[in-house]
Amino acid sequence: MRESKRLLLFSDAKLVREFGIATGQRAYPTPLGTYEIATMQRDPWWYPPPSPWAENADPVPPGPGNPLGTRWMGLSAPYIGIHGPPDAASIGYSASHGCIRMKIPDAEWLFRRVDVGTPVFIIPR
């Protein structure tokens, strides 16, 4: 839920767990809609998206300082995913460039419980 800064995981219409998240800042909002997890990567590389904010940025290999953290769950929305950044200070705020940020341990927990094809509903509240 974009404005509440909460990610809810359901299984068979039952709430399994709730997480605090960060969502996109005003200039780069997290898109509302129905998506699915399209790709999952452990220890991902970060590649600059084709966006003005990433102009002149270099790819970042896995490890400390990688803005994706240790897990990437890429959505069917282009360049948008769920991940845990190295600094959790943004959790609870509109701070990303459209992605859904979680604490790294939360992203690792979620990664073990979802699959490619898992539906993701991004709603206003």
C-alpha positions, 0 to 999 in steps of 0.5 A: 500500500503506497501511502501507508508505507506497508507491504502485506503478504497474503496466502490463501486470502490470509495475512501472513506478515506485514512489513514497513517499506519505502516507496517512490518520491514525488518525482518518481512515484511507485506505480499503482496497479496489478503486477507480478514478480517477473525476476528474482535475483540473489546478490544482484548487480545494479544497472543504471536505468534509462532515467535522468537521475541515473545518467552517468552512473556506473553499474554496481556489483554485488556487495556493500554499497549496492543499492539493491542490497542482497535480493531483487524481486523485479516486477512486471512494471519496468525498472521497478522492484522490491529490494532491501537497500544497504541503508534502511533509513528510508523505510517509512518514507517516499524516498525511492525512484519508484521501487519498494524498499524493505529492510534487508532481512525482510527482503531476504525473508520475503524472497524465500516465500514468493516466486516468479509470477506471484501477483503484486497489487500496489494500491493507494492506501 
